[in-house]
Amino acid sequence: MKTVASKALARSYGAERTLTSLVGVLALAAGVLALVVGQGWLGTFRALRPVLDPMAVDWLGREPVIAKTAAIVAGVLLLIFGLWWFFRSLRPEGRPDLELDRAPGQELTVTAAAISAAIRADAEAVDGVSRARVRAVGDPSSPALRMEISLREGADLKTVWRVIDTQVLTRARESLGVGTLPTAVRIDLDADPQSRVR
């Protein structure tokens, strides 16, 4: 079972991929069915028939109110679903501000920007790291991190990863007072400035 923090690491890609896959499978199935029927593999009679069955056309002609009502309802539902999906995709990503102390008169809240800046500075202090980008995501009860680490030319990847894992992320968990801090890490190599085309 996925936690909120684990879902935050993936942003909304899971839902988008599921919907895209479902639409793709349905479109593929419809195309294959049309090809099979059109080629006459299910019989030449079916291949020669129009796409919309004449019996269905007759029924729609006899019941125009029901047909129009069904079409309007389907259109409105599709419009609502499309608008919901559109605004869901544009929704800003959650940035958790953590409340470290809730005692009256002693409230202490650490903003998501402060969390990201502190962990970024800690990561950039690691030998071999040229720059780091850190984003705190999720919600206050279950925060997560997304990190992008750029290595200098000649840096030892294993050493850098071990230091980030055992020191940077451990300090982050201890500072934030959380037992687990799901983190997605992307590591790339900076190009050598001397080898760049001028």
MIZAKE-728251 format. One record per residue (C-alpha): residue in three letters; chain; x, y, z. Coordinates in nm, 3 decimals. Example, Ala and Ser with C-alpha at 12.3 -4.5 7.8 and 13.67 -1.06 7.14 Angstrom:
2
{r: ala, c: A, east: 1.230, north: -0.450, up: 0.780}
{r: ser, c: A, east: 1.367, north: -0.106, up: 0.714}
***
This chain:
198
{r: met, c: A, east: 0.000, north: 0.000, up: 0.000}
{r: lys, c: A, east: 0.146, north: 0.335, up: -0.109}
{r: thr, c: A, east: 0.183, north: 0.617, up: 0.140}
{r: val, c: A, east: 0.106, north: 0.979, up: 0.055}
{r: ala, c: A, east: 0.479, north: 1.050, up: 0.043}
{r: ser, c: A, east: 0.542, north: 0.767, up: -0.203}
{r: lys, c: A, east: 0.268, north: 0.899, up: -0.428}
{r: ala, c: A, east: 0.416, north: 1.247, up: -0.402}
{r: leu, c: A, east: 0.748, north: 1.124, up: -0.541}
{r: ala, c: A, east: 0.576, north: 1.015, up: -0.858}
{r: arg, c: A, east: 0.361, north: 1.330, up: -0.882}
{r: ser, c: A, east: 0.048, north: 1.241, up: -1.078}
{r: tyr, c: A, east: 0.219, north: 1.027, up: -1.341}
{r: gly, c: A, east: 0.048, north: 0.709, up: -1.223}
{r: ala, c: A, east: -0.301, north: 0.840, up: -1.292}
{r: glu, c: A, east: -0.201, north: 0.996, up: -1.626}
{r: arg, c: A, east: -0.032, north: 0.675, up: -1.740}
{r: thr, c: A, east: -0.330, north: 0.465, up: -1.634}
{r: leu, c: A, east: -0.577, north: 0.682, up: -1.824}
{r: thr, c: A, east: -0.352, north: 0.705, up: -2.130}
{r: ser, c: A, east: -0.299, north: 0.328, up: -2.131}
{r: leu, c: A, east: -0.671, north: 0.264, up: -2.095}
{r: val, c: A, east: -0.760, north: 0.499, up: -2.383}
{r: gly, c: A, east: -0.484, north: 0.345, up: -2.594}
{r: val, c: A, east: -0.601, north: -0.011, up: -2.529}
{r: leu, c: A, east: -0.962, north: 0.082, up: -2.612}
{r: ala, c: A, east: -0.855, north: 0.258, up: -2.932}
{r: leu, c: A, east: -0.637, north: -0.039, up: -3.031}
{r: ala, c: A, east: -0.920, north: -0.283, up: -2.963}
{r: ala, c: A, east: -1.164, north: -0.074, up: -3.169}
{r: gly, c: A, east: -0.914, north: -0.054, up: -3.456}
{r: val, c: A, east: -0.846, north: -0.429, up: -3.453}
{r: leu, c: A, east: -1.220, north: -0.503, up: -3.442}
{r: ala, c: A, east: -1.285, north: -0.268, up: -3.736}
{r: leu, c: A, east: -1.001, north: -0.430, up: -3.932}
{r: val, c: A, east: -1.128, north: -0.783, up: -3.862}
{r: val, c: A, east: -1.485, north: -0.696, up: -3.960}
{r: gly, c: A, east: -1.379, north: -0.491, up: -4.264}
{r: gln, c: A, east: -1.159, north: -0.771, up: -4.398}
{r: gly, c: A, east: -1.452, north: -1.008, up: -4.382}
{r: trp, c: A, east: -1.292, north: -1.247, up: -4.135}
{r: leu, c: A, east: -1.623, north: -1.262, up: -3.947}
{r: gly, c: A, east: -1.819, north: -1.315, up: -4.269}
{r: thr, c: A, east: -1.874, north: -1.113, up: -4.585}
{r: phe, c: A, east: -2.225, north: -1.012, up: -4.476}
{r: arg, c: A, east: -2.092, north: -0.830, up: -4.172}
{r: ala, c: A, east: -1.820, north: -0.664, up: -4.380}
{r: leu, c: A, east: -2.078, north: -0.519, up: -4.621}
{r: arg, c: A, east: -2.311, north: -0.386, up: -4.352}
{r: pro, c: A, east: -2.295, north: -0.015, up: -4.260}
{r: val, c: A, east: -2.110, north: 0.089, up: -3.944}
{r: leu, c: A, east: -2.430, north: 0.194, up: -3.770}
{r: asp, c: A, east: -2.685, north: -0.086, up: -3.770}
{r: pro, c: A, east: -3.005, north: 0.003, up: -3.965}
{r: met, c: A, east: -3.215, north: -0.128, up: -3.674}
{r: ala, c: A, east: -3.039, north: 0.115, up: -3.441}
{r: val, c: A, east: -3.094, north: 0.399, up: -3.688}
{r: asp, c: A, east: -3.466, north: 0.313, up: -3.707}
{r: trp, c: A, east: -3.492, north: 0.302, up: -3.327}
{r: leu, c: A, east: -3.318, north: 0.639, up: -3.295}
{r: gly, c: A, east: -3.563, north: 0.781, up: -3.551}
{r: arg, c: A, east: -3.861, north: 0.651, up: -3.353}
{r: glu, c: A, east: -3.726, north: 0.769, up: -3.014}
{r: pro, c: A, east: -3.560, north: 1.106, up: -3.082}
{r: val, c: A, east: -3.620, north: 1.241, up: -2.730}
{r: ile, c: A, east: -3.444, north: 0.948, up: -2.562}
{r: ala, c: A, east: -3.157, north: 0.961, up: -2.813}
{r: lys, c: A, east: -3.105, north: 1.336, up: -2.774}
{r: thr, c: A, east: -3.130, north: 1.315, up: -2.394}
{r: ala, c: A, east: -2.872, north: 1.035, up: -2.382}
{r: ala, c: A, east: -2.639, north: 1.228, up: -2.614}
{r: ile, c: A, east: -2.670, north: 1.546, up: -2.405}
{r: val, c: A, east: -2.612, north: 1.360, up: -2.077}
{r: ala, c: A, east: -2.309, north: 1.181, up: -2.222}
{r: gly, c: A, east: -2.171, north: 1.509, up: -2.355}
{r: val, c: A, east: -2.216, north: 1.688, up: -2.023}
{r: leu, c: A, east: -2.050, north: 1.400, up: -1.834}
{r: leu, c: A, east: -1.755, north: 1.400, up: -2.074}
{r: leu, c: A, east: -1.724, north: 1.779, up: -2.039}
{r: ile, c: A, east: -1.726, north: 1.757, up: -1.658}
{r: phe, c: A, east: -1.469, north: 1.476, up: -1.663}
{r: gly, c: A, east: -1.248, north: 1.669, up: -1.907}
{r: leu, c: A, east: -1.258, north: 1.986, up: -1.696}
{r: trp, c: A, east: -1.190, north: 1.790, up: -1.379}
{r: trp, c: A, east: -0.889, north: 1.617, up: -1.539}
{r: phe, c: A, east: -0.762, north: 1.948, up: -1.681}
{r: phe, c: A, east: -0.770, north: 2.130, up: -1.346}
{r: arg, c: A, east: -0.632, north: 1.823, up: -1.167}
{r: ser, c: A, east: -0.331, north: 1.824, up: -1.401}
{r: leu, c: A, east: -0.272, north: 2.196, up: -1.340}
{r: arg, c: A, east: -0.302, north: 2.166, up: -0.962}
{r: pro, c: A, east: 0.019, north: 2.285, up: -0.796}
{r: glu, c: A, east: 0.230, north: 2.025, up: -0.625}
{r: gly, c: A, east: 0.206, north: 2.008, up: -0.247}
{r: arg, c: A, east: 0.489, north: 2.176, up: -0.056}
{r: pro, c: A, east: 0.479, north: 2.064, up: 0.308}
{r: asp, c: A, east: 0.551, north: 2.312, up: 0.587}
{r: leu, c: A, east: 0.640, north: 2.106, up: 0.895}
{r: glu, c: A, east: 0.524, north: 2.205, up: 1.242}
{r: leu, c: A, east: 0.807, north: 2.098, up: 1.473}
{r: asp, c: A, east: 0.650, north: 2.243, up: 1.786}
{r: arg, c: A, east: 0.278, north: 2.305, up: 1.839}
{r: ala, c: A, east: 0.292, north: 2.420, up: 2.201}
{r: pro, c: A, east: 0.097, north: 2.745, up: 2.255}
{r: gly, c: A, east: 0.331, north: 3.042, up: 2.239}
{r: gln, c: A, east: 0.620, north: 2.825, up: 2.114}
{r: glu, c: A, east: 0.495, north: 2.732, up: 1.769}
{r: leu, c: A, east: 0.778, north: 2.642, up: 1.532}
{r: thr, c: A, east: 0.709, north: 2.582, up: 1.164}
{r: val, c: A, east: 0.974, north: 2.505, up: 0.903}
{r: thr, c: A, east: 0.872, north: 2.601, up: 0.551}
{r: ala, c: A, east: 0.919, north: 2.374, up: 0.251}
{r: ala, c: A, east: 1.159, north: 2.629, up: 0.100}
{r: ala, c: A, east: 1.375, north: 2.625, up: 0.414}
{r: ile, c: A, east: 1.379, north: 2.244, up: 0.417}
{r: ser, c: A, east: 1.482, north: 2.233, up: 0.051}
{r: ala, c: A, east: 1.751, north: 2.502, up: 0.095}
{r: ala, c: A, east: 1.906, north: 2.333, up: 0.400}
{r: ile, c: A, east: 1.923, north: 1.989, up: 0.239}
{r: arg, c: A, east: 2.052, north: 2.138, up: -0.087}
{r: ala, c: A, east: 2.335, north: 2.316, up: 0.098}
{r: asp, c: A, east: 2.419, north: 1.993, up: 0.281}
{r: ala, c: A, east: 2.425, north: 1.796, up: -0.045}
{r: glu, c: A, east: 2.639, north: 2.055, up: -0.225}
{r: ala, c: A, east: 2.896, north: 2.030, up: 0.055}
{r: val, c: A, east: 2.960, north: 1.665, up: -0.037}
{r: asp, c: A, east: 3.293, north: 1.618, up: -0.214}
{r: gly, c: A, east: 3.231, north: 1.559, up: -0.584}
{r: val, c: A, east: 2.892, north: 1.735, up: -0.602}
{r: ser, c: A, east: 2.891, north: 2.050, up: -0.814}
{r: arg, c: A, east: 2.529, north: 2.146, up: -0.752}
{r: ala, c: A, east: 2.207, north: 2.005, up: -0.614}
{r: arg, c: A, east: 1.838, north: 2.080, up: -0.647}
{r: val, c: A, east: 1.602, north: 1.966, up: -0.373}
{r: arg, c: A, east: 1.225, north: 1.989, up: -0.355}
{r: ala, c: A, east: 1.015, north: 1.896, up: -0.055}
{r: val, c: A, east: 0.687, north: 1.737, up: -0.167}
{r: gly, c: A, east: 0.394, north: 1.552, up: -0.013}
{r: asp, c: A, east: 0.206, north: 1.676, up: 0.291}
{r: pro, c: A, east: 0.311, north: 1.778, up: 0.644}
{r: ser, c: A, east: 0.219, north: 1.443, up: 0.797}
{r: ser, c: A, east: 0.416, north: 1.246, up: 0.538}
{r: pro, c: A, east: 0.685, north: 1.453, up: 0.360}
{r: ala, c: A, east: 0.909, north: 1.332, up: 0.080}
{r: leu, c: A, east: 1.204, north: 1.468, up: -0.117}
{r: arg, c: A, east: 1.296, north: 1.493, up: -0.482}
{r: met, c: A, east: 1.669, north: 1.549, up: -0.541}
{r: glu, c: A, east: 1.876, north: 1.619, up: -0.852}
{r: ile, c: A, east: 2.251, north: 1.585, up: -0.797}
{r: ser, c: A, east: 2.513, north: 1.698, up: -1.051}
{r: leu, c: A, east: 2.859, north: 1.545, up: -1.013}
{r: arg, c: A, east: 3.191, north: 1.702, up: -1.104}
{r: glu, c: A, east: 3.411, north: 1.539, up: -1.365}
{r: gly, c: A, east: 3.599, north: 1.249, up: -1.206}
{r: ala, c: A, east: 3.376, north: 1.222, up: -0.898}
{r: asp, c: A, east: 3.333, north: 0.876, up: -0.746}
{r: leu, c: A, east: 2.965, north: 0.794, up: -0.780}
{r: lys, c: A, east: 2.964, north: 0.522, up: -0.511}
{r: thr, c: A, east: 3.129, north: 0.748, up: -0.255}
{r: val, c: A, east: 2.899, north: 1.040, up: -0.329}
{r: trp, c: A, east: 2.591, north: 0.820, up: -0.307}
{r: arg, c: A, east: 2.707, north: 0.663, up: 0.022}
{r: val, c: A, east: 2.765, north: 1.006, up: 0.180}
{r: ile, c: A, east: 2.429, north: 1.139, up: 0.060}
{r: asp, c: A, east: 2.249, north: 0.829, up: 0.184}
{r: thr, c: A, east: 2.422, north: 0.785, up: 0.519}
{r: gln, c: A, east: 2.487, north: 1.149, up: 0.612}
{r: val, c: A, east: 2.277, north: 1.402, up: 0.419}
{r: leu, c: A, east: 1.950, north: 1.211, up: 0.424}
{r: thr, c: A, east: 2.008, north: 1.079, up: 0.776}
{r: arg, c: A, east: 2.061, north: 1.434, up: 0.905}
{r: ala, c: A, east: 1.749, north: 1.545, up: 0.719}
{r: arg, c: A, east: 1.538, north: 1.275, up: 0.886}
{r: glu, c: A, east: 1.677, north: 1.353, up: 1.228}
{r: ser, c: A, east: 1.631, north: 1.731, up: 1.185}
{r: leu, c: A, east: 1.273, north: 1.693, up: 1.067}
{r: gly, c: A, east: 1.191, north: 1.435, up: 1.332}
{r: val, c: A, east: 1.058, north: 1.176, up: 1.089}
{r: gly, c: A, east: 1.136, north: 0.805, up: 1.086}
{r: thr, c: A, east: 1.122, north: 0.771, up: 0.710}
{r: leu, c: A, east: 1.177, north: 1.027, up: 0.436}
{r: pro, c: A, east: 1.107, north: 0.877, up: 0.092}
{r: thr, c: A, east: 1.348, north: 1.030, up: -0.156}
{r: ala, c: A, east: 1.375, north: 1.013, up: -0.534}
{r: val, c: A, east: 1.732, north: 1.089, up: -0.641}
{r: arg, c: A, east: 1.850, north: 1.170, up: -0.992}
{r: ile, c: A, east: 2.225, north: 1.188, up: -1.048}
{r: asp, c: A, east: 2.391, north: 1.328, up: -1.359}
{r: leu, c: A, east: 2.742, north: 1.422, up: -1.460}
{r: asp, c: A, east: 2.841, north: 1.780, up: -1.532}
{r: ala, c: A, east: 3.016, north: 1.832, up: -1.864}
{r: asp, c: A, east: 3.381, north: 1.928, up: -1.847}
{r: pro, c: A, east: 3.391, north: 2.307, up: -1.911}
{r: gln, c: A, east: 3.707, north: 2.269, up: -2.123}
{r: ser, c: A, east: 3.536, north: 2.015, up: -2.353}
{r: arg, c: A, east: 3.238, north: 2.236, up: -2.435}
{r: val, c: A, east: 3.209, north: 2.370, up: -2.788}
{r: arg, c: A, east: 3.273, north: 2.745, up: -2.811}
***
